[in-house]
């Protein structure tokens, strides 16, 4: 399938915007590389779900839907969106390492990075779909239709019952939540074609509830920015839920403990060679003669300093560990 949405308008990015987007995508990728390294060294507890390969989606959505005016709900593959929303790399690393200075106080870990406008990385598949409907309904009820509620889901969530309940309630209550399905081709170790009986996911799901749907190319930042702008305008016009399916690909296993034996190396390398989102934006920068080397050097230094400072953090104490937990009655 290749019938991606055709944007109504094309935004001409300035050189400065292009540089900032490139740097943010590089920041996410380097953060993930360091996070994987730390996990393999035993410095990160729990699980680690890399966002490597999907960077353009987080960066484009943060830019279009608003870093301050939108509310975002993400899955446990949350590092990319956290950074795209200008989350501190240092606080992100500190959270991975279980430090008090982490963005979630060192008690959330890799799966639960948080920001004021991204209150959680959800550990339960599809568990946040209903929260998005409720948040969007509350905003609508209070007459605040401008800030968006954007809920990210994996393709595996489409097979969960909660998404159907959430969409039903969202449609009935006219809650303008935007559901973004990041279809990275595999739900854990099973190819999406083998796990879900209908395709395309977003279009078929939207048809059940007579909702608007969009199918987007996840490796192309320019296409995503223009298409997400159409989604935003549609949401503001209709004040109804919208479903967006983004065709993307994860470069590593479901989690770092997943060796990925269900797909061969040639498949991964073929996708990266043709569709790597950073390579696409790098090509545009080369054509504009933008200094790529300096951009990369700046980001590498930022990541190095952030990790060094994060490793100097303190462990949470007993009081920190009990925050948000009710005492026994």
Secondary structure by P-SEA (a helix, b strand, c coil): ccccccccccccccaaaaaaaaaaaaaaaaaaaaaaaaaaacccccbbbbcccaaaaaaaaaaaaccccbbbbbccccaaaaaaacccaaaaaaaaaccccccccccccccccccccccccccccccaaaaaaaaaaaaaaaccccbbbbbbbcccccccaaaaaaaaaaaaaccbbbbbbbcccccccccccccccccaaaaaaaaaabbbbbbbbcccaaaaaaaaaaaaaaaaaccbbbbbbbbcccccccccccccccccaaaaaaaaacccaaaaaaaaaaaacccaaaaaaaaaaaaaaaaaaaaaccccccccccccccccc
